[in-house]
Amino acid sequence: MVQDLLNTSAMAAAALPDLLDDERAAQSWIDLSLGAWGKQAVRTPPTVTVSGRDLPALRELRNRLRQWLAGNHDDARELTLEASVSLDGGQLSHTPRGRGGGAVVSLVLLETLLASHTGSLARLKTCANPACGAAFYDLSRNSSRVWHDMKTCGNTMNLRASRNRRRASPEPPNPSDPDTGPADPLN
């Protein structure tokens, strides 16, 4: 849910619109995301209907999470959530409460809290390509990935960095150039 919320942002590099800009796109995203969450959690997902009034709170949460992942921990305002926790069949389970966007905010905050306690939140990252910013879950052994995909963003950014380094460093002398090459010892 957290990764899904982060990936609702517009991505110019992939020509993807902001899924929280209008009610219809937001509802479609919520339906798909809650369905995926239900499958992962092996639970029936809640039914949530959003309105245009819910979208600013969802965008604010997305922005705050993105800033937090980027290392900006200056925003200490509390976030409120509504949930119930139950013991069912020997398992603790949580259910978001509230209506519309409030239920989505509650579920995302609950999942963020759980992920922070299990250590898995540290593996949630955003792509270092400024034109991309896709959220991804880093499954590498040492959690060192910086690109959501090496073939697209990684290669592009590494090539750009290599070209910048070549432009910044002075060119070595050309041995075949009589003005800059080594002196001929026989002359």
Secondary structure per residue as TSV (DSSP state, phi and psi in degrees):
chain	resnum	aa	ss	phi	psi
A	1	M	-	360.0	-40.9
A	2	V	H	-66.4	-49.0
A	3	Q	H	-61.4	-42.6
A	4	D	H	-59.9	-43.1
A	5	L	H	-62.7	-44.5
A	6	L	H	-61.1	-34.7
A	7	N	T	-84.3	11.0
A	8	T	T	-82.2	-10.2
A	9	S	S	-64.3	150.6
A	10	A	-	-65.1	141.2
A	11	M	B	-127.2	103.7
A	12	A	G	-61.7	-38.2
A	13	A	G	-60.7	-31.5
A	14	A	G	-106.6	6.7
A	15	A	T	55.1	42.4
A	16	L	B	-103.3	134.9
A	17	P	-	-80.1	166.4
A	18	D	-	-75.0	118.3
A	19	L	T	-75.2	-7.4
A	20	L	T	-106.6	18.2
A	21	D	S	-81.5	-30.1
A	22	D	S	-139.3	158.8
A	23	E	H	-58.8	-44.9
A	24	R	H	-64.4	-47.3
A	25	A	H	-64.6	-40.2
A	26	A	H	-63.9	-43.0
A	27	Q	H	-65.2	-40.9
A	28	S	H	-61.6	-45.0
A	29	W	H	-61.0	-46.2
A	30	I	H	-61.1	-44.1
A	31	D	H	-59.9	-46.9
A	32	L	H	-66.2	-44.2
A	33	S	H	-66.7	-42.6
A	34	L	H	-66.1	-35.6
A	35	G	H	-62.3	-44.9
A	36	A	H	-65.5	-40.8
A	37	W	H	-61.9	-43.0
A	38	G	H	-60.5	-40.7
A	39	K	H	-65.2	-44.4
A	40	Q	H	-64.7	-41.8
A	41	A	H	-84.7	-4.0
A	42	V	T	52.0	53.7
A	43	R	S	-143.1	161.1
A	44	T	-	-78.8	121.1
A	45	P	-	-71.4	151.2
A	46	P	-	-68.9	153.7
A	47	T	-	-92.3	122.4
A	48	V	-	-127.9	129.7
A	49	T	-	-116.9	126.5
A	50	V	-	-105.4	157.0
A	51	S	-	-123.1	173.9
A	52	G	G	-58.9	-28.0
A	53	R	G	-69.5	-21.5
A	54	D	G	-81.3	-22.9
A	55	L	H	-63.9	-40.5
A	56	P	H	-58.9	-39.1
A	57	A	H	-67.1	-37.7
A	58	L	H	-68.2	-40.9
A	59	R	H	-65.8	-38.9
A	60	E	H	-63.9	-44.2
A	61	L	H	-62.3	-43.7
A	62	R	H	-58.2	-45.4
A	63	N	H	-66.2	-40.8
A	64	R	H	-65.8	-40.8
A	65	L	H	-64.8	-41.3
A	66	R	H	-62.7	-43.2
A	67	Q	H	-63.8	-40.9
A	68	W	H	-62.9	-44.1
A	69	L	H	-63.8	-30.4
A	70	A	T	-79.3	-1.3
A	71	G	T	96.8	4.1
A	72	N	-	-89.0	101.3
A	73	H	-	-108.3	24.6
A	74	D	-	-77.7	-23.5
A	75	D	-	-85.3	98.8
A	76	A	-	-98.0	10.4
A	77	R	-	-61.0	139.1
A	78	E	-	-71.8	147.5
A	79	L	-	-111.4	137.7
A	80	T	-	-106.1	140.5
A	81	L	-	-136.6	157.2
A	82	E	-	-121.2	128.7
A	83	A	E	-157.2	162.1
A	84	S	E	-122.6	147.0
A	85	V	E	-122.0	134.3
A	86	S	E	-136.7	156.8
A	87	L	E	-102.3	111.3
A	88	D	E	-128.3	116.0
A	89	G	T	61.5	33.6
A	90	G	T	81.8	4.7
A	91	Q	E	-119.3	137.4
A	92	L	E	-78.9	136.0
A	93	S	E	-136.1	155.4
A	94	H	E	-123.4	147.9
A	95	T	E	-134.7	125.5
A	96	P	E	-68.8	147.4
A	97	R	-	-116.5	172.0
A	98	G	S	102.8	-179.4
A	99	R	S	-118.3	152.3
A	100	G	T	53.2	-131.7
A	101	G	H	-59.2	-30.8
A	102	G	H	-61.3	-37.4
A	103	A	H	-68.2	-39.1
A	104	V	H	-67.0	-45.6
A	105	V	H	-57.7	-44.5
A	106	S	H	-61.5	-44.5
A	107	L	H	-65.4	-43.3
A	108	V	H	-63.3	-42.4
A	109	L	H	-65.8	-40.1
A	110	L	H	-61.9	-45.7
A	111	E	H	-66.0	-36.6
A	112	T	H	-64.2	-44.6
A	113	L	H	-61.2	-47.7
A	114	L	H	-61.0	-43.9
A	115	A	H	-64.9	-33.8
A	116	S	H	-68.9	-31.2
A	117	H	H	-80.2	-24.4
A	118	T	H	-92.4	-9.4
A	119	G	T	88.7	-6.8
A	120	S	G	-74.5	-20.6
A	121	L	G	-65.5	-28.9
A	122	A	G	-65.2	-19.9
A	123	R	G	-91.2	-5.2
A	124	L	E	-84.5	121.8
A	125	K	E	-135.1	167.3
A	126	T	E	-115.2	143.5
A	127	C	-	-57.6	135.9
A	128	A	S	-75.2	-7.0
A	129	N	-	-76.4	114.3
A	130	P	T	-59.0	-27.5
A	131	A	T	-78.0	-10.8
A	132	C	T	-108.3	-77.6
A	133	G	-	74.5	14.0
A	134	A	-	-62.2	140.4
A	135	A	E	-83.8	138.5
A	136	F	E	-144.7	159.1
A	137	Y	E	-102.3	116.5
A	138	D	-	-80.5	107.3
A	139	L	-	-96.5	5.2
A	140	S	S	-64.9	153.5
A	141	R	T	-54.9	-46.4
A	142	N	T	-101.9	14.4
A	143	S	-	52.5	49.3
A	144	S	-	-111.8	3.9
A	145	R	-	-65.2	144.4
A	146	V	-	-123.1	-13.3
A	147	W	S	-111.6	143.6
A	148	H	S	-69.3	-28.3
A	149	D	-	-149.3	124.9
A	150	M	I	-68.0	-35.1
A	151	K	I	-65.9	-35.5
A	152	T	I	-97.4	-73.6
A	153	C	I	-71.4	-41.2
A	154	G	I	-62.2	-51.1
A	155	N	H	-62.8	-43.1
A	156	T	H	-60.6	-48.3
A	157	M	H	-70.9	-37.5
A	158	N	H	-66.7	-40.3
A	159	L	H	-63.8	-43.2
A	160	R	H	-61.1	-44.2
A	161	A	H	-64.7	-40.2
A	162	S	H	-63.3	-43.9
A	163	R	H	-63.4	-39.8
A	164	N	H	-64.6	-40.0
A	165	R	H	-64.4	-41.6
A	166	R	H	-63.9	-39.4
A	167	R	H	-66.9	-34.8
A	168	A	H	-78.8	-27.4
A	169	S	S	-91.4	144.7
A	170	P	-	-68.4	147.7
A	171	E	-	-75.5	140.5
A	172	P	-	-69.4	155.4
A	173	P	-	-64.0	144.4
A	174	N	-	-90.2	118.7
A	175	P	T	-63.1	-23.7
A	176	S	T	-88.5	-6.6
A	177	D	-	-85.8	119.5
A	178	P	T	-65.0	-24.5
A	179	D	T	-81.3	-32.7
A	180	T	T	-115.6	-12.7
A	181	G	S	-75.9	174.4
A	182	P	-	-66.8	151.4
A	183	A	-	-69.2	144.0
A	184	D	-	-78.8	118.8
A	185	P	T	-68.3	-17.4
A	186	L	T	-85.0	-15.2
A	187	N	-	-93.1	360.0
